Amino acid sequence: MDIASISATLASLKAAKDIGQAKLELKTASEVQQKVIELQGLILEAQSSALDAKAECLRLVEQNADLKKENRQLRDRIESGEEMVRK
């Protein structure tokens, strides 16, 4: 999994948490609205990073399956070659 995507997701979520806590301390509606907008932006960033990490994970799972298949095919070829040598 892409470490940068995970780090970005965690950083966005931490910033969103910090803004949420700061929002509780605000008094005016305009300040609250501004923080809500910031919070929504950070949530979108976190979702985007999470989707990027998921896509990378899926790519790696597919690559792993391909490598296992290739490994199995190579082992089969080696085993069939050993059988030919024994005969």
C-alpha positions in Angstrom: 0.0 0.0 0.0 1.2 3.5 -0.8 2.6 5.0 2.5 2.2 8.5 1.1 -1.5 8.0 0.6 -1.9 6.6 4.1 0.0 9.5 5.6 -2.0 12.0 3.7 -5.2 10.4 4.8 -4.1 10.4 8.4 -3.0 14.0 8.2 -6.3 15.1 6.7 -8.3 13.2 9.3 -6.2 14.8 12.1 -6.7 18.3 10.7 -10.4 17.6 10.4 -10.5 16.5 14.0 -8.7 19.6 15.1 -11.1 21.9 13.1 -14.0 20.0 14.6 -12.7 20.7 18.1 -12.0 24.3 17.3 -15.5 24.7 15.9 -16.9 23.9 19.4 -15.1 26.9 20.7 -16.4 29.4 18.1 -19.1 31.9 18.9 -20.3 33.5 15.7 -22.2 31.8 12.9 -19.8 33.1 10.2 -16.8 31.6 12.1 -18.7 28.3 12.4 -19.6 28.3 8.6 -16.0 29.0 7.7 -14.8 26.1 9.8 -17.5 23.8 8.3 -16.2 24.6 4.8 -12.6 23.9 5.9 -13.8 20.6 7.5 -15.6 19.5 4.3 -12.5 20.2 2.2 -10.4 18.1 4.6 -12.9 15.3 4.6 -12.8 15.3 0.8 -9.0 15.2 0.8 -9.1 12.2 3.2 -11.6 10.4 1.1 -9.5 11.0 -2.0 -6.4 9.7 -0.3 -8.3 6.6 1.0 -9.5 5.9 -2.5 -6.0 6.2 -3.9 -4.7 3.8 -1.2 -7.5 1.3 -2.0 -6.7 1.5 -5.7 -3.0 0.8 -4.9 -3.9 -2.1 -2.7 -6.1 -3.6 -5.4 -3.3 -3.2 -7.9 -0.9 -4.9 -5.5 -3.3 -7.8 -4.9 -3.6 -8.3 -8.7 0.1 -8.2 -9.1 0.5 -10.7 -6.3 -1.9 -13.1 -8.0 -0.1 -12.7 -11.3 3.2 -13.5 -9.7 1.8 -16.5 -7.9 0.5 -17.8 -11.2 3.8 -17.2 -12.9 5.6 -19.0 -10.0 3.3 -21.9 -10.3 3.9 -22.2 -14.1 7.6 -22.1 -13.6 7.5 -24.8 -10.9 5.4 -26.9 -13.2 7.9 -26.5 -16.0 10.8 -27.4 -13.7 9.0 -30.4 -12.4 8.2 -31.6 -15.9 11.8 -31.1 -16.9 13.0 -33.2 -13.9 10.6 -36.0 -14.9 12.1 -35.9 -18.4 15.6 -36.2 -17.0 14.6 -39.2 -14.8 13.3 -41.1 -17.8 
